[in-house]
């Protein structure tokens, strides 16, 4: 494969440009990930604000979640 240098750049300049491009590409991926996580959190917050106040004060619908697991008592012989 022929190395085509259409911009007449030196090898060092081309390497610097390639590295810069890859760093900007990675920063773009990181920004997309952070914004998508922020969007999910914002949607959950909006859904929470849309709920009526009574639903926020209601007891837990799963009564088993409030059970405390206790260790069995040791038996003495």
N, C-alpha and C positions, 0 to 999 in steps of 0.2 A: 504494500500500500504506500503510495507516494505521499510524503508530507507536504501538503499544500499550504503555503504561507501567503494568503491573499492580502493580508494587511501589512506585509513587510515588517513584521515584528521580530525582534531578537528572541532567542530561545528563553532568556531570562524574563523578558517582558511577557511572553506568552504563558510561561509557567505562573507568573504572578497573576495574570488575568484569569487563568484557569482556577487557581486557588481562591481568588476573590469571588469568582462566580460560584464555586462550590460552597463557600462560607455563606454567601447570600442565599443560596438555595436552602441550606440547612436552617438559616434564620427564618426563612419563609415557612418551612415545615413546622418549626417550633412555634411561630406566631399562629399558624392555622390550628395547631393542637391546643394552645392556650386559649384562643378565642372560642374554639368549640367547647372546651370544658366550661368556660365562663358562660357561654350561651345555655348550656344544660343547667347550670346552677341558677341562672337568671330565670329560666322557664319554671323551675321548681319553686323559686321564690314567688313568681307571679301567680302560680297555681295556689300556693299557700295563702297569698293575700286575697285571692278570689273566694276562698272558703268562708262560709258564715262564721260569726264569732262563737255560736253555740257548738259547732263541730270542734273547735279548738279546745273547749272546756269539757268535752265529753270524756267519760272514762275509757280506758283502754278496751278495745273490742275483744281482745284475747285474754281471758282471765288467767290462762296458764303462764303468761309472761310475768305475772307478779308473784309466782310461787318462789319460795326460797328453798333451795335444796339443803336439807340438813343431814349431817352425818349420823349414821345409826349409833345409838348409845351402846357403849361397851357393856357387856354382861359380866357380872362378877359371879364366880362359882363358889 
